[in-house]
Amino acid sequence: MSFEVFLGAIDALFTYETMFWVVAGVFIGIIVGALPGLGPPLGMAIILPLTLPLDASNAIILLIGVYSGSMYGGSIAAILINTPGVSSSAATMFDGYPMSKQGRAATALSVSATASAIAGVFTITALILFSPVLIEMVLAVGTPERFLVAILGLAMITVVTRGSLAKGLLAGAAGLLVTTVGSAPMTLDRRYSESFLLYDGIDFVAVLIGLFAIAEMMKLAGEEGGIAEGDVVIGGGIVEGAVIAIKHPITVVKSGLIGMGVGSIPGAGATVSNFVAYSEAVRSSADPDSFGSGNEIGVVASEASNNGTVAGSLIPAISFGIPGSSSTAVLIGGLLMHDLRPGPSMFDADGELLLTYTMLLALLVGNLVILLFGLSMVTRLGYLTKIDTDYIIPMVVVLSFLGTYAIRINPIDIITIIVFGVIGFYMVRYNYSVIAFVLGVVLGDIAEDNLYTALQLSDGSFMIFVNPFEYGRWLSPVLVIVICAILFGPFVKRSIGRVLGT
Amino acid sequence: MDRRRFLKSVGVASAVGTVGFSGHAGAQEDFPSESLTWMIPWSEGGGTDQYARQLAPVMEESLGESIEIDNRPGAGSLLGSEWLFEQDNDGHTFGTVNSPGWEFTWRVEEVEAWEPDDFEPISFAGVFGYTIIANDAHGIEDFGDLQDAYADGDLDNFAYQGVGTDSHLITLLLRDEYDLDWQTAVPYDGGGPVNEAVISDEVPAGIATNTSAIAAEESGDVSAIVNLMDIELEAFPDIDEITEYGDSLAYLTEFRQMQVAPADTPEDVREVISEAVEDAVEDDGSQEWAEETGNILEYGDIDEATEEFDGTVEELEEQVDFEEFQERVEEEA
């Protein structure tokens, strides 16, 4: 990296005006992230034309601040009301919400703020230091690798499923079936979608909201009191939460890196990385059974990964103009609007490197804002969990429907929420893994599309996934090995243990 | 306007008449009387959305009312169109469609509930279309080089934007009629993924829109090598034109961002919106935006828009054997 340009960027960043836009961006981002449905793409698209009077760096800093803030903001609704504010916070619900039920909402919120901020700072620093290497890595990930990442995620079903593995696999398969609805990627067939409302399939955000928010509200309707159970005292220190995140540096760093890695793959993005990081935390834990019932490490992993995704998704966006998601598409629109062309010049000292550094440094500062704001103000929202559910349920239900409908204004999403609300309610009651189901729903399309395209590339040969010599794709066989390790590792380990034990 | 189109219009007019549409005499003076809704049948951040968000603020000034941009993505822009079809025809609701890609999708999906001709054109605000991009690693400089490379077997794959789309048909036509002898056509999920695949050299060449081709060139690894449209591209003044190698493909490759209103929206009201679009297109800020982003702003008034709009479906039917196309899509799968 060019040190002089770096110093110049520090100089450019620390002005009152620029700092104002950093803070404003993160603040807006937290709010749009926390409101279900009102995700970062919509928030950023609304702000985009308003950035016209700003100079280029402030405009981009504002947009990127919204993006970053929303990744953290999504955890607020996930923890407090079991509703993913943004889909990339879905895994935060698994342990964040049980913590709220135990009266530890404030702790969960502070874990989330701290893990988000540390992972954000870590991954952006990595991006600043290693951008040339990372750019090369992004190009190594193509269609076959994307398929394998989806399979990796599906293999995680065996890790995250507690209790009956058969039920877990069944739930995962049911999730995959949901993604078959809609137009087929390889023919002109429309599967179960005579109406155009189903042409693009069943929206997984609506499925998530139904499975979690609505199913949980149905359950709460049968209980008295607030979300926090019975007479638990609302306690749980803010400091305690911060300490928990700091005490798990490996989880933070690993999840941040997973977020960055998977986030840099266009089309996979934050939601997939979120689940992969969570599953990895479960897999590597000494006490995997405690996940799903309020294990703080689950929140750490989930929240570290989605903030890591921000840095990851910037690599293809800035260096090639490739939008990995709607959010980065709007960001690229912002760059173009301010006469900045994504491309290698963004990382060239004679080009726009100064702006790139300023933007990344602003993100670092933005993560500190997340930390301060998260620890000081957001944690107070924990008291929401003490309010009687008679007031909470209608609010959450209305917010869930409105928010989901706002995403693509498709009435079918309303039906989706209701149907999957009921399904989620009974899945929990009969001990079917909701996480396995969600993994199927999130990954099915990615797996199918990329499998078909990969096989077109190889003329139908599956060797494209395993033979690095013929196709020059070294990452594919590595991913295949990792998948095999996840699937068969536990059996092999047990067999070895048995042999050694005898 | 041919006879068939005329008959259809009469049918729609009488149908609407029965549900209480009464004359709009003097509409122009009162219009607009409330805020307007501009339906964009694509997501936030896409090309069509960016045009609308650029033009809307200037149009608001001209019209004296606010404009809400309403993104209704889905079914390759058909879902939003279906919604627009059912809206009031008082001019306060209009939308943008990208013609003739929109008509193409409508035809392939065999929509029966409405026809493109049911809508009333207002204006067009921009033009975009397809080019072919290739990865620089293969030393391709023009379309001739690309033809040779595929013919010699140096290259195999060619990328396009989704099964059954116009870019799929163009890909087939390039091989049938323009001697581009690719071995496998590889579908990607839209323009962004095609660009990415060509930049990373997963596929040596593919179809990209002119604006995304600019972005792809900026990556330093990719060049636009042939313009598939008839209009000249300022961003690529020196590249080949497909017409040097065969007939024009503009009926498939050149899109106008057409503003349309629901059936029987009165002409005087459409005129008011059209003038606002003109102001917005000619605005200095918009022109500057176009120059910076490589988007092409080009205003066409009601008459010009109508001329472009009318008969598009007929022309597509004339040029394209859709049944054969659908059969070939199924065969490939």
Chai-1 contact restraints between the chains, C-beta under 6 A:
chainA,res_idxA,chainB,res_idxB,connection_type,confidence,min_distance_angstrom,max_distance_angstrom,comment,restraint_id
A,P41,B,E44,contact,1.0,0.0,6.0,A-B,restraint_1
A,A45,B,E44,contact,1.0,0.0,6.0,A-B,restraint_2
A,P49,B,R53,contact,1.0,0.0,6.0,A-B,restraint_3
A,L139,B,S200,contact,1.0,0.0,6.0,A-B,restraint_4
A,G142,B,S200,contact,1.0,0.0,6.0,A-B,restraint_5
A,G142,B,E202,contact,1.0,0.0,6.0,A-B,restraint_6
A,M186,B,V163,contact,1.0,0.0,6.0,A-B,restraint_7
A,M186,B,A333,contact,1.0,0.0,6.0,A-B,restraint_8
A,T187,B,A333,contact,1.0,0.0,6.0,A-B,restraint_9
A,L188,B,G164,contact,1.0,0.0,6.0,A-B,restraint_10
A,L188,B,Q326,contact,1.0,0.0,6.0,A-B,restraint_11
A,L188,B,V329,contact,1.0,0.0,6.0,A-B,restraint_12
A,F196,B,A75,contact,1.0,0.0,6.0,A-B,restraint_13
A,F196,B,L78,contact,1.0,0.0,6.0,A-B,restraint_14
A,F196,B,L79,contact,1.0,0.0,6.0,A-B,restraint_15
A,Y199,B,A75,contact,1.0,0.0,6.0,A-B,restraint_16
A,D200,B,G74,contact,1.0,0.0,6.0,A-B,restraint_17
A,P266,B,E196,contact,1.0,0.0,6.0,A-B,restraint_18
A,F320,B,I199,contact,1.0,0.0,6.0,A-B,restraint_19
A,F320,B,S219,contact,1.0,0.0,6.0,A-B,restraint_20
A,G321,B,A215,contact,1.0,0.0,6.0,A-B,restraint_21
A,I322,B,E196,contact,1.0,0.0,6.0,A-B,restraint_22
A,P323,B,G192,contact,1.0,0.0,6.0,A-B,restraint_23
A,S326,B,S43,contact,1.0,0.0,6.0,A-B,restraint_24
A,S326,B,G45,contact,1.0,0.0,6.0,A-B,restraint_25
A,A329,B,G45,contact,1.0,0.0,6.0,A-B,restraint_26
A,V330,B,G45,contact,1.0,0.0,6.0,A-B,restraint_27
A,G333,B,G45,contact,1.0,0.0,6.0,A-B,restraint_28
A,G333,B,Q50,contact,1.0,0.0,6.0,A-B,restraint_29
A,L336,B,T293,contact,1.0,0.0,6.0,A-B,restraint_30
A,D339,B,E292,contact,1.0,0.0,6.0,A-B,restraint_31
A,R341,B,E218,contact,1.0,0.0,6.0,A-B,restraint_32
A,G343,B,E218,contact,1.0,0.0,6.0,A-B,restraint_33
A,G343,B,S219,contact,1.0,0.0,6.0,A-B,restraint_34
A,P344,B,G220,contact,1.0,0.0,6.0,A-B,restraint_35
A,R408,B,P73,contact,1.0,0.0,6.0,A-B,restraint_36
A,I409,B,R72,contact,1.0,0.0,6.0,A-B,restraint_37
A,D449,B,D189,contact,1.0,0.0,6.0,A-B,restraint_38
A,T453,B,V186,contact,1.0,0.0,6.0,A-B,restraint_39
A,Q456,B,T184,contact,1.0,0.0,6.0,A-B,restraint_40
A,Q456,B,V186,contact,1.0,0.0,6.0,A-B,restraint_41
A,L457,B,V186,contact,1.0,0.0,6.0,A-B,restraint_42
